[in-house]
C-alpha cells in the first residue's frame, strides 16, 4: 500500500512539472505577441502621424492671390499676366522656386516651372519678382508680410519683358478667360480665374 501511494505522488509531481512548463511557454508566447503588437502599434501610429501631416500640408501650405493684372496690350490682346501672391493663412513656408503653375487658356493647357527652380521639361517658365520682402527670402514666402509676383508671358510678341521667364501659348483677347492653378511642393493648389475685359483701352495694365 505504501509503495502505491509513493508512485501516485511521483505521478502528481510529473504532472505539476509539465503544467509549469506549459505555463512558462504560454507566458513566453504572450510576451512575444505583446512585443509584436506594440511594435506594430508604434509603426501604425508613426504612419498615421506622417499621413496626417502630409494631408495637413496639402491643404494649408498654399498661396493666396492678392491681385491679378494684364498688361502689354497687342492689338486688343493681353500679352502678360501678373499674379501678386502671399502665404495663405496658416500656411508654412512656400518655395515658389519648386512650385508648378498650370495655365489653361483658350488655346490649350500649359505647365510652367520657375526659371531657377524645379527641373523638368515644362512648356514654359514663369518669372518671380518681389513686391515686399523684408528679409530677402525670394523665392520663398516665409512671412505673412511677403508679397511676390508670378509673371506669365503669353504668345511671342513680348520677347524679354518677363525677367526669369519665357513665352508660351497665345495672348488673351478681349473677353477671353483662362484658369491658373498654382501647386506647391506639398500638393496644395490655388486656383485663379483670369477674365479679360471686353474692351482694352487706355492705360498700360488692367485687372483681370
C-alpha positions in Angstrom: 0.0 0.0 0.0 2.8 2.4 0.9 4.5 1.8 -2.5 1.3 2.5 -4.4 0.9 5.9 -2.7 4.6 6.7 -3.4 4.1 6.0 -7.1 1.0 8.2 -7.2 2.9 11.1 -5.6 5.6 10.8 -8.3 2.9 10.9 -11.0 1.5 14.1 -9.4 4.9 15.6 -9.4 5.5 14.9 -13.0 2.1 16.4 -13.9 2.9 19.5 -11.9 6.2 20.0 -13.8 4.5 19.5 -17.1 1.9 22.1 -16.2 4.6 24.5 -15.2 6.5 24.1 -18.5 3.3 24.7 -20.5 2.5 27.8 -18.4 6.0 29.2 -18.9 5.7 28.5 -22.7 2.4 30.3 -22.7 3.9 33.3 -20.9 6.8 33.5 -23.4 4.4 33.3 -26.4 2.2 36.0 -24.8 5.3 38.2 -24.2 6.4 37.8 -27.8 3.0 38.5 -29.1 2.7 41.6 -26.9 6.1 42.9 -28.3 4.9 42.4 -31.9 1.6 44.2 -31.1 3.5 47.1 -29.5 5.9 47.4 -32.5 3.0 47.2 -34.9 1.0 49.8 -33.0 4.0 52.1 -32.9 4.6 51.7 -36.7 0.9 52.4 -37.4 0.9 55.5 -35.2 4.0 56.9 -36.9 2.5 56.2 -40.3 -0.8 57.8 -39.3 1.0 60.9 -38.0 3.1 61.2 -41.2 -0.1 60.8 -43.3 -1.9 63.3 -41.2 0.9 65.8 -41.6 1.1 65.3 -45.4 -2.7 65.8 -45.6 -2.5 68.9 -43.5 0.3 70.3 -45.6 -1.6 69.6 -48.8 -4.4 71.8 -47.6 -2.6 74.5 -45.7 0.7 75.1 -47.4 -0.7 77.1 -50.2 -0.6 80.6 -51.6 -3.3 83.2 -51.9 -3.8 85.5 -54.9 -3.9 89.2 -53.8 -4.5 90.6 -57.3 -4.2 89.8 -61.0 -3.4 92.2 -63.8 -2.9 92.0 -67.5 -0.5 94.2 -69.5 1.5 94.6 -72.7 -1.6 95.0 -74.9 -1.1 94.0 -78.5 -3.9 94.6 -81.0 -6.6 94.2 -78.3 -4.9 91.2 -76.6 -3.2 90.8 -73.2 0.4 89.7 -73.5 1.5 89.4 -69.9 -0.5 88.2 -66.8 0.9 89.0 -63.4 -0.4 87.5 -60.1 0.6 89.1 -56.8 0.5 86.4 -54.1 1.1 85.8 -50.4 1.1 82.9 -48.0 -2.4 81.6 -47.2 -3.5 81.9 -43.5 -1.9 79.1 -41.5 0.5 78.1 -44.3 4.1 77.2 -43.7 7.0 78.4 -45.9 6.2 78.2 -49.6 9.1 77.9 -52.1 7.9 79.3 -55.4 11.1 78.0 -57.0 9.7 74.5 -56.6 6.1 75.3 -57.4 4.2 74.4 -60.6 1.9 76.7 -62.5 -0.7 75.3 -64.8 -2.2 77.7 -67.4 -5.5 76.6 -69.0 -6.4 79.1 -71.7 -8.5 79.2 -74.9 -5.6 77.7 -76.9 -4.9 74.8 -74.5 -3.2 73.8 -71.3 0.4 74.6 -70.4 2.6 73.7 -67.4 5.1 76.2 -66.1 8.0 76.0 -63.7 10.2 78.7 -62.1 13.2 79.6 -64.3 15.7 79.0 -61.5 13.7 76.3 -59.6 12.4 72.8 -60.3 13.9 70.8 -63.1 11.7 69.2 -65.8 10.5 69.7 -69.3 7.8 72.3 -69.0 6.0 74.3 -71.7 7.5 77.5 -70.3 8.9 79.2 -67.3 7.3 81.9 -65.1 9.1 84.8 -63.6 9.1 85.6 -59.8 9.7 89.1 -58.5 9.5 90.9 -55.2 6.8 93.3 -54.2 7.6 93.2 -50.5 10.3 91.0 -48.9 11.9 92.5 -45.8 14.3 89.5 -45.2 15.1 89.0 -48.9 13.9 85.4 -48.9 12.8 85.4 -52.6 11.6 82.9 -54.0 10.4 81.6 -50.6 7.4 83.0 -48.9 8.4 82.8 -45.3 6.5 85.7 -43.8 2.8 86.8 -43.8 4.1 90.2 -44.9 5.8 88.8 -48.0 4.3 89.7 -51.4 5.7 88.2 -54.6 4.6 88.4 -58.2 4.3 85.5 -60.6 4.5 86.7 -64.2 3.4 84.7 -67.2 4.5 85.8 -70.7 1.8 84.9 -73.3 2.4 84.5 -77.0 5.6 85.6 -78.9 5.2 89.3 -79.2 6.8 90.3 -75.9 10.2 88.8 -76.0 12.3 89.7 -73.0 9.6 91.5 -71.0 9.5 88.9 -68.2 12.6 88.6 -66.1 13.4 84.9 -65.4 10.6 83.7 -67.6 9.9 82.8 -71.2 6.9 82.8 -73.6 4.3 80.1 -74.1 0.8 79.8 -75.6 -1.1 82.7 -77.1 -2.2 86.1 -75.9 -5.6 86.6 -74.3 -8.1 88.6 -76.5 -10.7 90.9 -75.2 -13.4 89.0 -73.3 -11.5 85.7 -73.2 -10.9 83.7 -69.9 -8.2 81.4 -68.6 -7.6 79.5 -65.4 -4.3 79.4 -63.4 -3.5 76.6 -60.9 -0.6 77.2 -58.6 0.6 74.0 -56.9 3.2 74.0 -54.2 5.6 71.1 -53.4 3.2 69.8 -50.6 0.5 69.4 -53.2 -1.7 72.3 -52.1 -3.4 74.0 -55.1 -4.7 77.6 -55.6 -7.0 78.3 -58.5 -7.4 81.7 -60.0 -9.7 82.6 -62.9 -8.5 85.2 -65.3 -11.1 87.3 -67.2 -10.0 89.9 -69.7 -12.4 92.9 -70.0 -14.4 93.1 -73.2 -12.7 96.3 -74.0 -9.0 97.1 -73.6 -8.5 100.8 -74.0 -6.2 103.3 -72.3 -3.7 102.6 -69.6 -0.9 100.1 -69.5 -2.5 97.4 -67.4 -5.9 96.2 -66.4 -7.3 94.0 -63.6 -8.2 90.5 -64.9 
